[in-house]
Amino acid sequence: MSKLLRRMVGEAQYSKWKPLGHRFDYLWWVVRGKPVRSPHLLKQMSVAEYGRRYGLRTLVETGTYYGEMVAPMRKHFDRIYSIELDPRLAEISRQRFAGDPSITVLEGDSQVLVPQVVAELKAPAVFWLDAGYYGVHPAKGDLSRLLAELRAILSSPIAGHVVLMDDARCFVGAENKFTAAQLVAWIEKEFPGRKAEIVRDIFRVTRRETSPGA
């Protein structure tokens, strides 16, 4: 259905209409008893919540896709960077958000671009790392890319960065890669000041000493 709709209306219009289905997806998720896979609306709510909870006004995203996270987050963040590997998708989002100077869509390899963005930041940010960007099928995922990005973010002299990443259920240890639990353990071992947990299929990494309730 989504492919047919894209052909009928064109990708630029599809990118604007696609979010209309997120509310129905969320309601269907609730009706089914809230299964492991989190609907996109819940992901949006989580990103906004952590920005609000920690007073963060900058969002850095990997995997722009059709700008479905960028668009609703404009009212929650003063500055948004979004990184997209696919030139076609990057151009669609650049055109879509061209009139908003607070949004920068970067085209290229996030393993290269995330460290560059981290180096430019002057204040802590929320990082939304799209695990699907690394391959939804865990056997095809590039975990080395993810670890490089996590190292860049969590090694930053700006200690207040928050990292959120979806699709924790896909980390099943295929091809000797980390399971979800092993990734959590790796983060807390490499960065002892960090607390890592999984809630509703989303990895959540915060400063241990400032985590609410810690």
MARVO-108576 format. One record per residue (C-alpha): residue in one letter; z, y, x. Coordinates in steps of 0.05 Angstrom, whole numbers. Example, Ala and Ser with C-alpha at 12.3 -4.5 7.8 and 13.67 -1.06 7.14 Angstrom:
BEGIN
+---+--------+--------+--------+
: r :     pz :     py :     px :
+---+--------+--------+--------+
: a :    156 :    -90 :    246 :
: s :    143 :    -21 :    273 :
+---+--------+--------+--------+
% end
This chain:
BEGIN
+---+--------+--------+--------+
: r :     pz :     py :     px :
+---+--------+--------+--------+
: m :      0 :      0 :      0 :
: s :     18 :     50 :     55 :
: k :    -47 :     37 :     92 :
: l :    -87 :     47 :     28 :
: l :    -50 :    112 :     14 :
: r :    -63 :    137 :     85 :
: r :   -138 :    124 :     76 :
: m :   -139 :    158 :      8 :
: v :   -102 :    223 :     24 :
: g :   -109 :    227 :    100 :
: e :    -53 :    220 :    151 :
: a :    -33 :    293 :    151 :
: q :    -18 :    292 :     76 :
: y :     11 :    222 :     80 :
: s :     61 :    247 :    131 :
: k :     86 :    297 :     80 :
: w :     87 :    250 :     21 :
: k :    116 :    188 :     55 :
: p :    188 :    214 :     53 :
: l :    186 :    212 :    -23 :
: g :    196 :    137 :    -19 :
: h :    259 :    141 :     22 :
: r :    305 :    155 :    -36 :
: f :    278 :     95 :    -75 :
: d :    286 :     52 :    -12 :
: y :    358 :     75 :     -6 :
: l :    374 :     59 :    -79 :
: w :    341 :    -10 :    -72 :
: w :    383 :    -21 :    -10 :
: v :    446 :     -5 :    -50 :
: v :    425 :    -49 :   -108 :
: r :    415 :   -108 :    -60 :
: g :    486 :   -101 :    -35 :
: k :    471 :    -60 :     28 :
: p :    439 :   -113 :     73 :
: v :    437 :   -106 :    149 :
: r :    373 :    -66 :    154 :
: s :    390 :      8 :    143 :
: p :    341 :     49 :    100 :
: h :    313 :    112 :    132 :
: l :    354 :    158 :     87 :
: l :    418 :    128 :    114 :
: k :    392 :    140 :    185 :
: q :    379 :    213 :    167 :
: m :    449 :    218 :    138 :
: s :    479 :    188 :    201 :
: v :    443 :    236 :    248 :
: a :    464 :    296 :    207 :
: e :    535 :    270 :    202 :
: y :    544 :    262 :    277 :
: g :    515 :    331 :    290 :
: r :    564 :    361 :    241 :
: r :    623 :    318 :    264 :
: y :    616 :    339 :    337 :
: g :    589 :    409 :    326 :
: l :    522 :    394 :    359 :
: r :    463 :    439 :    343 :
: t :    408 :    404 :    384 :
: l :    372 :    340 :    366 :
: v :    329 :    299 :    414 :
: e :    288 :    243 :    382 :
: t :    244 :    188 :    410 :
: g :    190 :    160 :    366 :
: t :    166 :    219 :    322 :
: y :    120 :    175 :    280 :
: y :    103 :    220 :    220 :
: g :    160 :    268 :    230 :
: e :    205 :    236 :    179 :
: m :    268 :    250 :    218 :
: v :    247 :    318 :    243 :
: a :    231 :    348 :    175 :
: p :    298 :    337 :    140 :
: m :    338 :    353 :    203 :
: r :    312 :    424 :    208 :
: k :    368 :    448 :    163 :
: h :    421 :    413 :    206 :
: f :    400 :    431 :    277 :
: d :    378 :    496 :    311 :
: r :    334 :    461 :    362 :
: i :    295 :    396 :    357 :
: y :    256 :    358 :    410 :
: s :    216 :    298 :    388 :
: i :    178 :    251 :    434 :
: e :    118 :    209 :    412 :
: l :     77 :    162 :    455 :
: d :     17 :    157 :    408 :
: p :    -28 :    219 :    418 :
: r :    -54 :    216 :    346 :
: l :     15 :    216 :    315 :
: a :     39 :    269 :    364 :
: e :    -18 :    315 :    344 :
: i :     -5 :    304 :    269 :
: s :     68 :    326 :    278 :
: r :     50 :    384 :    324 :
: q :      5 :    411 :    270 :
: r :     55 :    397 :    216 :
: f :    111 :    435 :    251 :
: a :     68 :    487 :    286 :
: g :     99 :    544 :    247 :
: d :    171 :    527 :    268 :
: p :    188 :    550 :    339 :
: s :    253 :    511 :    338 :
: i :    214 :    445 :    339 :
: t :    179 :    417 :    401 :
: v :    137 :    354 :    395 :
: l :    125 :    323 :    464 :
: e :     71 :    272 :    476 :
: g :     82 :    218 :    527 :
: d :    127 :    163 :    555 :
: s :    199 :    175 :    532 :
: q :    224 :    141 :    596 :
: v :    195 :    201 :    633 :
: l :    206 :    255 :    581 :
: v :    278 :    240 :    560 :
: p :    305 :    254 :    630 :
: q :    264 :    318 :    632 :
: v :    292 :    342 :    566 :
: v :    363 :    323 :    587 :
: a :    355 :    365 :    650 :
: e :    335 :    426 :    608 :
: l :    392 :    423 :    559 :
: k :    447 :    475 :    564 :
: a :    493 :    444 :    511 :
: p :    508 :    374 :    485 :
: a :    459 :    343 :    436 :
: v :    450 :    286 :    388 :
: f :    400 :    235 :    414 :
: w :    365 :    193 :    362 :
: l :    332 :    135 :    400 :
: d :    285 :     95 :    356 :
: a :    293 :     22 :    377 :
: g :    230 :      6 :    338 :
: y :    194 :     49 :    389 :
: y :    209 :     -4 :    441 :
: g :    180 :    -60 :    398 :
: v :    209 :    -82 :    332 :
: h :    201 :   -154 :    355 :
: p :    257 :   -163 :    406 :
: a :    214 :   -207 :    451 :
: k :    165 :   -149 :    458 :
: g :    216 :    -95 :    470 :
: d :    221 :    -59 :    536 :
: l :    296 :    -57 :    550 :
: s :    287 :    -28 :    619 :
: r :    258 :     34 :    586 :
: l :    318 :     40 :    540 :
: l :    368 :     31 :    597 :
: a :    333 :     85 :    637 :
: e :    339 :    133 :    579 :
: l :    412 :    116 :    567 :
: r :    427 :    127 :    640 :
: a :    394 :    195 :    639 :
: i :    433 :    217 :    577 :
: l :    501 :    187 :    594 :
: s :    498 :    209 :    667 :
: s :    485 :    281 :    648 :
: p :    537 :    332 :    672 :
: i :    539 :    354 :    599 :
: a :    590 :    303 :    576 :
: g :    587 :    314 :    501 :
: h :    520 :    281 :    485 :
: v :    521 :    233 :    426 :
: v :    472 :    175 :    424 :
: l :    450 :    140 :    360 :
: m :    398 :     84 :    359 :
: d :    374 :     41 :    301 :
: d :    354 :    -32 :    292 :
: a :    414 :    -62 :    328 :
: r :    398 :   -127 :    291 :
: c :    335 :   -134 :    334 :
: f :    376 :   -143 :    397 :
: v :    382 :   -219 :    395 :
: g :    376 :   -236 :    469 :
: a :    304 :   -258 :    469 :
: e :    270 :   -267 :    537 :
: n :    337 :   -256 :    573 :
: k :    345 :   -187 :    545 :
: f :    411 :   -160 :    520 :
: t :    441 :   -179 :    454 :
: a :    470 :   -121 :    414 :
: a :    540 :   -139 :    437 :
: q :    517 :   -142 :    510 :
: l :    486 :    -73 :    504 :
: v :    551 :    -45 :    477 :
: a :    589 :    -78 :    534 :
: w :    539 :    -52 :    585 :
: i :    547 :     19 :    560 :
: e :    623 :     17 :    562 :
: k :    624 :    -16 :    631 :
: e :    573 :     32 :    663 :
: f :    603 :     93 :    628 :
: p :    678 :     81 :    618 :
: g :    688 :    148 :    584 :
: r :    642 :    126 :    527 :
: k :    657 :     88 :    464 :
: a :    599 :     46 :    437 :
: e :    599 :     12 :    370 :
: i :    550 :    -14 :    317 :
: v :    557 :      9 :    245 :
: r :    504 :     -4 :    192 :
: d :    454 :    -30 :    243 :
: i :    460 :     34 :    284 :
: f :    487 :     38 :    356 :
: r :    534 :     97 :    361 :
: v :    556 :    123 :    429 :
: t :    607 :    179 :    434 :
: r :    658 :    206 :    484 :
: r :    718 :    160 :    480 :
: e :    770 :    215 :    489 :
: t :    740 :    258 :    434 :
: s :    721 :    205 :    383 :
: p :    754 :    219 :    316 :
: g :    810 :    171 :    305 :
: a :    812 :    148 :    377 :
+---+--------+--------+--------+
% end
